[in-house]
């Protein structure tokens, strides 16, 4: 299913302060010379000029793009897990999506489950053992494919033909694909980011640009939504792109309710938040 019509593609970018957890990249390396790319015909909005969010703090007016996803049925969010997956990028979006049924009535919300290659448990980079609900062979249809960053997302995972074929096949059929941190490398290698504006962990953006020079890499932005794909910096900011997807599908009221239960401000409050809406064919 196509998220946006071919005549009106929208790109949303959100910048924030440099807050990263060690979950995505233990070295925490950030390229100081990273600069934000500009978008032709873009409209930028300064968060300081926007009204306060529903919790009384100053918020950001997000650019809303239409969704044609049928939310009257349960949406299935499948999380790819492999050995070395990082805790932050797995748990943050899982937490957000798992909470949606408590706020989406009369719509059923999002069902969450994990998928490992053979259905066996995996060990995260930080040492937690995570059970898989499904294998590649037994996973049900996935509406939202989530690819968290893992220890080898930029290297040997990309050579795993079974995994890459599964990601490419499942992602092509999904309504949305979401990457956290270096999960963008997996989506890009699977061909799911072709023609899209994207982002990834700041310290790995130069490498991403070298491996995928044809992609429109955006720097100094928390997450990017372009068409079917939502890519993000990851780390402690991994809650934001998931909340954005909830907002996109169910509206700001639902997203604010989910965020409130986790003591997260929504919409975001970053003073350098920038929203870019690019209209193109």
C-alpha positions in Angstrom: 0.0 0.0 0.0 1.3 3.4 -0.9 1.3 5.9 2.0 1.3 9.0 -0.2 0.1 9.6 -3.7 2.8 9.9 -6.3 1.9 13.5 -7.0 2.3 14.7 -3.4 5.3 13.3 -1.5 6.0 14.8 1.9 9.2 14.9 3.9 9.2 15.7 7.5 12.4 16.4 9.4 12.7 17.1 13.1 16.0 18.4 14.6 16.8 18.2 18.3 19.6 18.6 20.8 22.5 16.2 20.6 21.1 13.6 23.1 22.2 10.1 22.3 22.4 6.9 24.4 25.2 4.4 24.1 22.7 1.9 22.8 23.1 2.7 19.1 26.9 3.4 18.9 28.9 2.8 22.0 31.6 5.2 20.8 29.1 8.0 20.7 31.1 9.6 17.8 29.5 12.6 16.2 30.8 14.4 13.1 31.0 18.0 14.0 31.0 19.2 10.4 27.6 17.7 9.6 25.3 20.2 8.0 21.6 20.1 7.3 20.7 19.6 3.6 18.1 22.0 2.2 15.0 20.9 0.4 13.7 22.7 -2.7 10.5 24.5 -2.0 10.8 23.8 1.7 8.8 25.5 4.4 10.6 25.8 7.7 8.9 26.4 11.1 10.8 27.5 14.2 9.6 25.7 17.3 9.9 28.9 19.4 7.2 30.4 17.3 4.8 27.5 17.7 2.0 27.2 20.3 2.5 25.2 23.5 1.8 21.5 23.5 -1.1 19.9 25.3 0.9 19.5 28.5 1.6 23.2 28.8 5.1 23.1 27.5 6.1 24.7 24.3 5.7 22.2 21.5 6.2 21.9 17.7 3.5 22.0 15.1 4.2 18.9 13.1 3.6 18.8 9.4 0.7 16.4 8.9 0.6 14.3 5.8 -2.4 12.1 5.0 -2.5 8.4 5.8 -4.6 5.9 3.9 -3.8 3.1 6.3 -7.0 1.3 7.6 -6.9 1.8 11.4 -10.2 0.2 12.0 -8.4 -3.2 12.1 -5.4 -4.1 14.4 -2.1 -3.0 12.8 0.7 -5.5 13.2 4.2 -4.1 14.0 6.9 -6.7 13.5 10.3 -6.0 15.1 13.3 -7.6 13.5 15.7 -8.9 16.2 19.1 -10.4 15.8 22.0 -11.1 18.1 23.6 -7.8 19.0 20.4 -5.7 18.7 20.7 -2.6 20.8 18.3 -2.2 23.8 17.3 1.4 23.2 16.3 1.0 19.6 14.3 -2.1 20.2 12.5 -1.2 23.5 11.6 2.4 22.8 9.4 1.9 19.7 8.1 -1.4 21.1 6.9 0.4 24.2 5.2 3.2 22.3 3.3 0.8 19.9 2.4 -1.6 22.7 0.6 1.2 24.6 -1.6 2.3 21.7 -4.6 0.0 22.3 -5.2 1.9 25.6 -5.7 5.1 23.7 -7.1 4.3 20.3 -10.7 3.2 21.1 -12.9 2.5 19.2 -10.0 1.5 16.9 -7.9 -1.5 18.1 -4.4 0.0 17.9 -1.2 -1.7 17.2 -0.2 -5.3 18.0 3.5 -5.8 18.5 5.7 -8.9 18.1 9.4 -9.8 17.6 10.8 -11.8 14.7 14.2 -13.5 14.6 15.6 -15.4 11.6 14.8 -18.9 13.0 12.5 -18.0 15.9 15.2 -18.5 18.5 16.0 -16.1 21.3 18.6 -13.4 20.7 21.0 -11.7 23.0 21.1 -7.9 22.8 24.4 -6.0 22.7 23.9 -5.1 26.3 23.3 -8.8 27.3 19.6 -9.1 27.6 18.1 -12.3 26.2 15.0 -11.6 24.1 12.5 -14.3 23.1 11.2 -14.2 19.5 7.5 -14.5 18.9 8.0 -15.7 15.3 10.6 -16.8 12.8 10.9 -15.5 9.2 8.9 -18.5 8.2 6.0 -18.2 10.7 5.6 -14.4 11.0 2.2 -13.1 10.1 1.6 -10.2 7.7 3.4 -7.1 8.9 1.9 -3.6 8.5 4.8 -1.7 10.2 8.2 -3.2 9.8 10.6 -2.0 12.5 14.3 -2.5 12.1 16.3 -1.5 15.2 20.0 -1.0 15.0 22.3 -3.9 15.9 26.0 -4.4 16.4 26.6 -5.6 12.8 23.9 -3.5 11.0 26.7 -1.8 9.0 28.7 -5.0 8.2 28.0 -8.7 8.3 24.2 -8.3 8.8 24.1 -6.8 5.3 25.7 -10.0 3.9 23.0 -12.2 5.5 21.0 -13.0 2.3 18.2 -14.7 4.2 17.6 -11.7 6.4 18.0 -9.1 3.6 15.6 -11.0 1.4 13.1 -11.2 4.2 13.4 -7.5 5.0 13.0 -6.5 1.3 10.0 -8.7 0.8 8.2 -7.8 4.0 9.1 -4.2 3.8 7.8 -3.8 0.3 4.3 -5.0 1.4 4.2 -3.0 4.7 2.4 0.3 5.1 5.4 1.7 6.9 9.0 0.8 7.6 10.8 2.3 10.6 14.5 2.2 11.2 16.2 3.2 14.4 19.9 4.4 14.2 21.9 2.1 11.9 18.8 0.1 11.0 18.7 2.5 8.1 21.7 0.6 6.6 19.6 -2.5 6.5 16.6 -0.8 4.9 18.8 0.9 2.4 20.6 -2.3 1.4 17.2 -3.9 1.0 16.2 -1.2 -1.5 13.5 0.1 0.7 14.9 3.7 0.9 15.4 4.2 -2.8 14.4 7.7 -3.8 13.8 8.8 -0.2 15.2 11.4 2.1 16.7 9.5 5.1 18.8 9.9 8.2 20.7 7.6 10.6 23.0 7.8 13.6 25.0 11.0 13.4 28.4 9.3 13.9 27.7 6.9 11.0 26.3 9.3 8.5 29.5 9.7 6.6 29.8 5.9 6.2 26.1 5.8 5.1 26.7 8.4 2.5 29.7 6.5 1.2 27.7 3.2 0.9 24.5 4.7 -0.4 25.5 7.9 -2.3 22.3 8.0 -4.3 20.1 8.5 -1.2 19.1 11.9 0.1 20.9 11.8 3.5 19.7 14.5 5.9 21.9 15.5 8.8 21.2 17.1 12.2 17.6 15.8 12.2 16.0 13.5 14.7 13.9 11.6 12.2 12.8 11.8 8.6 9.4 10.7 7.2 9.4 10.3 3.4 6.7 8.2 1.7 6.6 4.7 3.3 9.8 5.2 5.2 10.6 6.7 8.6 14.3 6.7 9.5 15.8 8.1 12.7 19.0 8.9 14.6 18.2 6.4 17.3 19.6 6.3 20.8 17.5 7.9 23.6 15.5 9.7 20.9 14.1 6.4 19.6 10.7 7.2 21.2 10.1 10.2 18.9 9.8 8.5 15.5 7.5 5.9 17.0 5.3 8.6 18.6 5.3 10.4 15.3 4.0 7.3 13.6 1.2 7.0 16.2 0.4 10.7 15.6 0.4 10.1 11.8 -1.9 7.1 12.0 -4.2 8.0 14.9 -3.9 11.7 15.5 -2.1 14.0 18.0 -4.6 13.3 20.8 -3.7 9.6 20.8 0.0 10.2 20.5 -0.2 12.7 23.4 -2.0 10.1 25.5 0.6 7.5 24.8 3.4 10.0 25.5 1.9 11.1 28.8 1.8 7.6 30.1 5.6 7.4 29.5 6.2 11.0 30.8 7.3 12.2 27.3 6.5 15.6 25.9 4.5 15.4 22.7 4.8 17.2 20.3 8.5 17.6 20.8 9.9 20.8 22.3 13.3 21.2 20.8 14.1 24.9 20.2 15.7 24.0 16.9 12.9 21.7 15.6 12.5 22.1 11.9 9.7 20.7 9.7 10.2 20.6 6.0 7.4 19.8 3.6 8.6 19.2 0.1 6.0 18.8 -2.6 7.3 16.9 -5.6 6.2 14.4 -8.3 
